[in-house]
Amino acid sequence: MLSAMTPAPVAARPATYREVFAVGQFRVLFGGYTLFLAGETVRMLALSVTVYAVTGSPLMSALAYAAGFLPYALGGTLLLAFADRWPPRAVMIGYEMLRAVVSAVLAAGLLPVPAMLVLVFVTGLPSAVAAASRTALLPDLLDGDRYVLGRAVFSMAAGGTQVLGFAAGGVLIAAVGAPGALWITAATCLGSAALLRLRLSPYPPRRTGGSAGVTETWRVNRALLRRPAIRALLVAHWPAPALMVGAEGVLVPYAARAGAPDAAGPLFAAVAAGMFAGNLIVGRLVSPAGRERLAGPLALALGLPLLWFVLRPAPGYAAVLMAVSGFGVAYQLGLARRFLAAVPETWRGQAFGLLVTGTMTLQGLTAAAGGALGEILAPELVITLAGAASATAVLMSWRTLSPARPRRARRDLGS
């Protein structure tokens, strides 16, 4: 086995999606993840609609929507040690069962709005642990470049859910109402739990002995951040795409200011479509070494297209710019192998959990910051500033994003 600090070799050729999906255990994990994404998207939308119908408050509706993301920050600082201490299948099944119960309680309409929000927030705390367990299991199922392509498949599923999930969720809510959509969410949770229980093999925890909890989580998080290679890769993952999300936070007012309020939806869809295309094309058509060389330029593509918003492009052109920006998210494929190689195997679950936690937390903060700036600046200026900040963050991490190529051995000339 390679040492955690020994770089894994770059594969000679890119894997294929056929090779990835040929692994039966990956298909099971991906199936459970797809059901999770579908159910979570519908649940967040239905809860937001329910809260707005009861309160008539846009703020409360927004809080209901955000309640699905905020627990990541707290769960990632308190509970991540369990991702390596508990068997991954048990963690994922337990979380799906918890989500099923919560969805059923929300669908029954037994709680007032404040209690609903508290319930969603508290029961969402283990979400960081479940996500870490799922992501850390991938290298056990897929080796070499198949692992990188498996990460791309998961990213494409997330992007595709944003495009299709909200549209399907809206249709469901129109057809069966928000409570009915929540019951459907509960069914998807139970379906995911059953699939994992019946088809996913049990994998042992990565660490045994000792105790897991807040103290252990903090200790390992600090140990991970103290390692220069891991810290540099985390920083390369976090701010650049998060700042792009800050720009997304003012797309609705941008569309309204452009005189086309209905264009907000296509602008959001353009970002997700760009993410999907980037992972598909870069993951399949670019060689493993090429992905690593392109990580820096692709990361710059996150922010540079947003600079054109200073010219207030029409919605059609704006959608193209947002799609190019979303395409840039594929830069993370060039970091996937290196991050896996830098992390000790016994800390793998917590390391991936820390990566996801930082991503979700920064996205929430930048979205809030973008909205706050939108109160005093025109939305096109907010988007432009977000693009400039994203590009600056990339340049500050350029050494990590574009590692030096190994030098060829020189002949001994007797000098």
C-alpha positions as CSV (number, residue, x, y, z in Angstrom):
1,M,0.0,0.0,0.0
2,L,1.2,3.5,-0.8
3,S,2.1,5.8,2.0
4,A,-0.4,8.6,2.6
5,M,2.3,11.1,1.7
6,T,3.6,9.2,-1.4
7,P,1.9,10.5,-4.5
8,A,-0.1,7.8,-6.3
9,P,1.0,7.3,-9.9
10,V,-1.0,9.0,-12.6
11,A,-2.9,6.6,-14.7
12,A,-1.7,6.2,-18.3
13,R,-5.1,6.5,-19.9
14,P,-8.5,7.8,-18.7
15,A,-11.0,5.3,-17.4
16,T,-14.4,4.9,-19.1
17,Y,-17.8,5.3,-17.7
18,R,-18.5,1.7,-18.8
19,E,-15.6,0.6,-16.5
20,V,-17.0,2.6,-13.6
21,F,-20.5,1.3,-13.9
22,A,-19.2,-2.3,-14.4
23,V,-18.5,-2.3,-10.7
24,G,-21.7,-3.6,-9.1
25,Q,-21.0,-2.1,-5.7
26,F,-20.5,1.3,-7.3
27,R,-23.9,1.0,-9.0
28,V,-25.5,0.3,-5.6
29,L,-23.9,3.2,-4.0
30,F,-24.7,5.5,-6.9
31,G,-28.3,4.3,-6.9
32,G,-28.7,5.1,-3.2
33,Y,-27.1,8.5,-3.8
34,T,-29.5,9.3,-6.6
35,L,-32.5,8.5,-4.4
36,F,-31.0,10.6,-1.7
37,L,-30.5,13.6,-4.1
38,A,-34.0,13.3,-5.5
39,G,-35.6,13.0,-2.1
40,E,-33.6,15.8,-0.6
41,T,-34.4,18.2,-3.4
42,V,-38.1,17.5,-3.2
43,R,-38.0,17.8,0.6
44,M,-36.3,21.2,0.6
45,L,-38.7,22.6,-2.0
46,A,-41.8,21.2,-0.3
47,L,-40.8,22.4,3.1
48,S,-40.1,25.9,1.7
49,V,-43.5,25.9,0.1
50,T,-45.2,24.7,3.2
51,V,-43.6,27.3,5.4
52,Y,-44.4,30.1,3.0
53,A,-48.0,28.9,2.8
54,V,-48.3,29.0,6.6
55,T,-46.4,32.2,7.3
56,G,-46.5,34.2,4.1
57,S,-42.9,35.3,4.9
58,P,-40.2,35.1,2.3
59,L,-37.6,35.2,5.0
60,M,-39.1,32.1,6.8
61,S,-39.4,30.3,3.4
62,A,-35.7,31.0,2.7
63,L,-34.7,29.8,6.2
64,A,-36.6,26.6,5.5
65,Y,-34.7,26.1,2.3
66,A,-31.4,26.9,3.9
67,A,-32.1,24.5,6.9
68,G,-30.9,21.6,4.7
69,F,-27.5,23.2,4.2
70,L,-26.6,24.9,7.5
71,P,-26.2,21.7,9.6
72,Y,-23.2,20.7,7.6
73,A,-21.1,23.4,9.3
74,L,-22.0,22.3,12.8
75,G,-22.0,18.6,12.1
76,G,-18.6,18.9,10.4
77,T,-17.1,20.4,13.5
78,L,-18.7,18.1,16.1
79,L,-19.3,14.7,14.6
80,L,-17.0,13.9,11.7
81,A,-14.9,11.4,13.7
82,F,-17.8,8.9,13.4
83,A,-17.2,8.7,9.7
84,D,-14.2,6.6,10.3
85,R,-15.3,5.0,13.6
86,W,-18.6,3.5,12.3
87,P,-19.2,1.1,9.4
88,P,-20.1,3.2,6.3
89,R,-23.1,1.2,5.4
90,A,-24.6,1.5,8.9
91,V,-24.1,5.3,8.8
92,M,-25.8,5.8,5.5
93,I,-28.7,3.5,6.3
94,G,-29.2,5.1,9.7
95,Y,-29.3,8.6,8.2
96,E,-31.8,7.5,5.5
97,M,-34.1,6.1,8.2
98,L,-33.8,9.3,10.1
99,R,-34.7,11.4,7.1
100,A,-37.7,9.1,6.4
101,V,-39.0,9.7,9.9
102,V,-38.4,13.5,9.7
103,S,-40.1,13.7,6.3
104,A,-43.1,11.8,7.6
105,V,-43.4,14.1,10.6
106,L,-43.3,17.2,8.4
107,A,-45.8,15.7,6.0
108,A,-48.2,15.0,8.8
109,G,-48.3,18.7,9.6
110,L,-48.2,18.2,13.4
111,L,-45.7,20.9,14.2
112,P,-45.7,24.7,14.1
113,V,-43.2,26.3,11.7
114,P,-40.5,27.1,14.3
115,A,-40.5,23.5,15.5
116,M,-40.3,22.3,11.9
117,L,-37.2,24.3,11.3
118,V,-35.6,23.2,14.5
119,L,-36.4,19.6,13.7
120,V,-34.9,19.8,10.2
121,F,-31.7,21.6,11.5
122,V,-31.1,19.2,14.4
123,T,-31.7,16.0,12.5
124,G,-29.5,17.4,9.7
125,L,-26.4,17.4,11.8
126,P,-25.4,13.8,10.9
127,S,-25.6,14.8,7.2
128,A,-21.9,15.6,7.2
129,V,-21.0,12.2,8.6
130,A,-23.2,10.4,6.1
131,A,-21.7,12.4,3.2
132,A,-18.2,11.7,4.4
133,S,-18.9,8.0,4.8
134,R,-20.3,7.8,1.2
135,T,-17.5,9.7,-0.4
136,A,-14.7,7.9,1.5
137,L,-16.2,4.5,0.4
138,L,-15.6,5.3,-3.3
139,P,-11.8,4.5,-3.2
140,D,-12.7,1.1,-1.7
141,L,-14.9,0.4,-4.7
142,L,-12.9,2.0,-7.6
143,D,-9.2,2.1,-8.1
144,G,-6.9,4.3,-10.1
145,D,-8.6,6.6,-12.6
146,R,-11.9,4.8,-12.2
147,Y,-12.1,6.5,-8.8
148,V,-11.6,10.0,-10.3
149,L,-14.3,9.2,-12.9
150,G,-16.6,7.9,-10.1
151,R,-16.2,11.3,-8.4
152,A,-17.2,12.9,-11.7
153,V,-20.3,10.7,-11.9
154,F,-21.4,11.8,-8.4
155,S,-20.8,15.5,-9.3
156,M,-22.8,15.1,-12.5
157,A,-25.6,13.5,-10.5
158,A,-25.7,16.5,-8.2
159,G,-25.7,19.0,-11.1
160,G,-28.4,17.0,-12.9
161,T,-30.5,17.0,-9.8
162,Q,-30.4,20.8,-9.7
163,V,-31.7,21.0,-13.3
164,L,-34.3,18.2,-13.1
165,G,-35.0,17.9,-9.4
166,F,-36.6,21.3,-8.9
167,A,-38.7,21.0,-12.0
168,A,-39.9,17.6,-11.0
169,G,-40.4,18.8,-7.4
170,G,-42.6,21.7,-8.7
171,V,-44.7,19.2,-10.7
172,L,-45.1,16.9,-7.7
173,I,-46.2,19.8,-5.5
174,A,-48.6,21.0,-8.0
175,A,-50.0,17.5,-8.4
176,V,-50.2,16.2,-4.8
177,G,-49.4,19.2,-2.7
178,A,-46.5,19.9,-0.4
179,P,-47.5,17.2,2.2
180,G,-47.9,14.6,-0.6
181,A,-44.4,15.5,-1.9
182,L,-43.0,15.1,1.6
183,W,-44.5,11.6,1.8
184,I,-42.8,10.8,-1.5
185,T,-39.6,12.0,0.0
186,A,-40.1,9.6,2.9
187,A,-40.6,6.8,0.4
188,T,-37.3,7.6,-1.4
189,C,-35.5,7.5,1.9
190,L,-36.8,4.1,2.7
191,G,-36.0,2.9,-0.8
192,S,-32.4,4.1,-0.5
193,A,-32.0,2.5,2.9
194,A,-33.4,-0.8,1.6
195,L,-31.1,-0.7,-1.5
196,L,-28.1,-0.2,0.7
197,R,-29.1,-2.8,3.2
198,L,-29.8,-5.5,0.6
199,R,-27.2,-4.8,-2.0
200,L,-24.2,-3.0,-0.5
201,S,-21.6,-5.2,1.1
202,P,-20.6,-4.4,4.8
203,Y,-17.3,-2.6,5.0
204,P,-15.5,-2.3,8.3
205,P,-14.7,1.0,10.0
206,R,-11.3,2.5,9.2
207,R,-10.4,3.1,12.8
208,T,-11.2,1.0,15.9
209,G,-10.5,1.6,19.6
210,G,-10.6,4.8,21.5
211,S,-13.6,7.1,21.5
212,A,-15.3,9.2,18.9
213,G,-16.9,12.5,19.5
214,V,-16.4,16.2,19.5
215,T,-12.9,16.0,21.0
216,E,-11.8,13.4,18.5
217,T,-13.3,15.4,15.6
218,W,-11.5,18.6,16.6
219,R,-8.2,16.7,17.1
220,V,-8.2,15.0,13.7
221,N,-9.4,18.2,11.9
222,R,-6.5,20.1,13.5
223,A,-4.1,17.3,12.5
224,L,-5.4,17.3,8.9
225,L,-5.1,21.1,8.6
226,R,-1.6,21.1,10.1
227,R,-0.4,19.0,7.1
228,P,0.8,21.4,4.4
229,A,-0.2,19.2,1.5
230,I,-3.7,18.5,2.8
231,R,-4.2,22.2,3.9
232,A,-3.1,23.5,0.4
233,L,-5.5,21.1,-1.4
234,L,-8.4,22.0,0.9
235,V,-7.8,25.7,0.2
236,A,-7.6,25.0,-3.5
237,H,-11.1,23.3,-3.3
238,W,-12.9,25.8,-1.1
239,P,-13.0,29.6,-2.0
240,A,-13.0,29.7,-5.8
241,P,-16.3,27.7,-6.4
242,A,-17.9,29.2,-3.2
243,L,-17.5,32.7,-4.6
244,M,-19.2,31.6,-7.8
245,V,-22.2,30.6,-5.6
246,G,-22.1,34.1,-4.1
247,A,-22.7,35.3,-7.7
248,E,-25.6,32.9,-8.0
249,G,-27.2,34.5,-5.0
250,V,-28.1,37.6,-7.0
251,L,-29.2,36.0,-10.3
252,V,-32.9,36.6,-9.5
253,P,-32.5,40.4,-9.0
254,Y,-30.1,40.4,-12.1
255,A,-32.8,38.9,-14.3
256,A,-35.4,41.3,-12.9
257,R,-33.2,44.3,-13.5
258,A,-32.6,43.0,-17.1
259,G,-36.4,43.1,-17.6
260,A,-36.7,39.3,-17.8
261,P,-37.6,38.0,-14.4
262,D,-38.4,34.6,-15.9
263,A,-34.8,34.2,-17.0
264,A,-33.6,33.5,-13.5
265,G,-34.5,29.8,-13.8
266,P,-32.6,29.3,-17.0
267,L,-29.6,31.1,-15.5
268,F,-29.5,28.7,-12.6
269,A,-30.0,25.8,-15.0
270,A,-27.1,27.1,-17.1
271,V,-24.7,26.8,-14.2
272,A,-25.8,23.2,-13.4
273,A,-25.6,22.3,-17.1
274,G,-22.1,23.7,-17.3
275,M,-21.1,21.6,-14.3
276,F,-22.5,18.5,-15.8
277,A,-20.8,19.1,-19.2
278,G,-17.5,19.9,-17.5
279,N,-17.4,16.7,-15.5
280,L,-18.6,14.7,-18.5
281,I,-16.1,16.1,-21.0
282,V,-13.0,16.6,-18.8
283,G,-13.6,13.3,-17.0
284,R,-13.9,11.2,-20.1
285,L,-11.9,12.9,-22.9
286,V,-8.9,14.4,-21.0
287,S,-6.1,12.1,-19.9
288,P,-5.5,11.8,-16.1
289,A,-2.2,13.8,-16.4
290,G,-4.0,16.3,-18.6
291,R,-6.7,16.9,-16.0
292,E,-4.0,17.8,-13.4
293,R,-2.3,20.2,-15.8
294,L,-5.6,21.8,-16.6
295,A,-6.7,22.3,-13.0
296,G,-5.4,25.9,-12.8
297,P,-6.9,27.1,-16.1
298,L,-10.2,25.4,-15.4
299,A,-10.3,27.0,-12.0
300,L,-9.8,30.4,-13.6
301,A,-12.8,29.7,-15.8
302,L,-15.0,29.8,-12.6
303,G,-14.5,33.5,-12.1
304,L,-13.2,35.1,-15.4
305,P,-16.5,34.8,-17.3
306,L,-18.3,36.6,-14.5
307,L,-16.2,39.7,-15.1
308,W,-18.2,40.3,-18.3
309,F,-21.3,40.9,-16.2
310,V,-20.0,44.5,-15.6
311,L,-21.4,45.1,-19.1
312,R,-24.9,43.9,-18.1
313,P,-25.2,41.2,-20.8
314,A,-28.6,40.2,-22.0
315,P,-30.0,37.0,-20.3
316,G,-29.1,34.8,-23.3
317,Y,-25.4,35.9,-23.2
318,A,-25.5,35.8,-19.4
319,A,-26.6,32.1,-19.5
320,V,-23.6,31.3,-21.7
321,L,-21.3,33.0,-19.3
322,M,-22.8,31.1,-16.3
323,A,-22.5,27.8,-18.2
324,V,-18.8,28.5,-18.9
325,S,-18.3,29.3,-15.2
326,G,-20.1,26.1,-14.2
327,F,-17.8,24.1,-16.6
328,G,-14.8,25.3,-14.6
329,V,-15.9,23.2,-11.6
330,A,-14.3,20.3,-13.4
331,Y,-11.0,21.6,-12.2
332,Q,-11.6,19.5,-9.0
333,L,-11.1,16.3,-11.0
334,G,-7.5,17.3,-11.4
335,L,-7.1,17.4,-7.6
336,A,-9.0,14.2,-6.7
337,R,-6.1,11.8,-7.0
338,R,-3.7,14.0,-5.2
339,F,-6.1,14.6,-2.3
340,L,-6.7,10.9,-1.9
341,A,-3.0,10.2,-1.9
342,A,-2.3,12.9,0.7
343,V,-4.8,11.7,3.3
344,P,-4.0,8.8,5.7
345,E,-6.4,5.9,5.1
346,T,-7.5,5.8,8.7
347,W,-8.6,9.5,8.5
348,R,-10.1,9.2,5.0
349,G,-13.7,9.6,6.1
350,Q,-13.0,12.6,8.2
351,A,-10.8,14.2,5.6
352,F,-13.6,14.0,2.9
353,G,-16.1,15.2,5.5
354,L,-13.9,18.2,6.2
355,L,-13.7,18.9,2.5
356,V,-17.5,18.8,2.1
357,T,-18.1,20.8,5.3
358,G,-15.8,23.6,4.2
359,T,-17.4,23.7,0.8
360,M,-21.0,23.8,2.1
361,T,-20.1,26.4,4.8
362,L,-18.3,28.7,2.5
363,Q,-21.1,28.5,-0.1
364,G,-23.6,29.5,2.5
365,L,-21.5,32.4,3.7
366,T,-20.8,33.7,0.2
367,A,-24.4,33.4,-0.8
368,A,-25.4,35.4,2.2
369,A,-22.6,37.9,1.5
370,G,-23.7,38.2,-2.1
371,G,-27.3,38.9,-1.0
372,A,-26.1,41.5,1.5
373,L,-24.0,43.3,-1.2
374,G,-27.0,43.2,-3.4
375,E,-28.8,45.5,-1.0
376,I,-26.3,48.3,-1.7
377,L,-24.8,47.4,-5.2
378,A,-26.3,46.6,-8.5
379,P,-26.5,42.8,-9.1
380,E,-24.2,42.9,-12.1
381,L,-21.5,44.6,-9.9
382,V,-21.9,41.9,-7.2
383,I,-21.5,39.2,-9.8
384,T,-18.4,40.9,-11.3
385,L,-16.9,41.3,-7.8
386,A,-17.5,37.6,-7.1
387,G,-15.8,36.7,-10.3
388,A,-12.8,38.8,-9.5
389,A,-12.5,37.4,-6.0
390,S,-12.8,33.8,-7.4
391,A,-10.0,34.4,-9.9
392,T,-7.9,36.0,-7.2
393,A,-8.4,33.0,-4.9
394,V,-7.3,30.7,-7.8
395,L,-4.1,32.8,-8.4
396,M,-3.3,32.6,-4.7
397,S,-3.5,28.7,-5.0
398,W,-1.8,28.5,-8.3
399,R,1.2,26.5,-7.1
400,T,-1.2,23.9,-5.7
401,L,-3.4,23.9,-8.8
402,S,-0.5,23.7,-11.2
403,P,2.2,21.5,-9.6
404,A,5.5,21.5,-11.2
405,R,6.1,18.6,-13.6
406,P,8.8,16.1,-12.5
407,R,12.1,16.9,-14.2
408,R,13.6,14.4,-16.6
409,A,16.7,12.6,-15.3
410,R,19.8,14.3,-16.7
411,R,22.8,12.3,-18.0
412,D,25.8,12.4,-15.8
413,L,28.3,14.5,-17.8
414,G,31.0,14.2,-15.2
415,S,30.4,17.7,-14.0
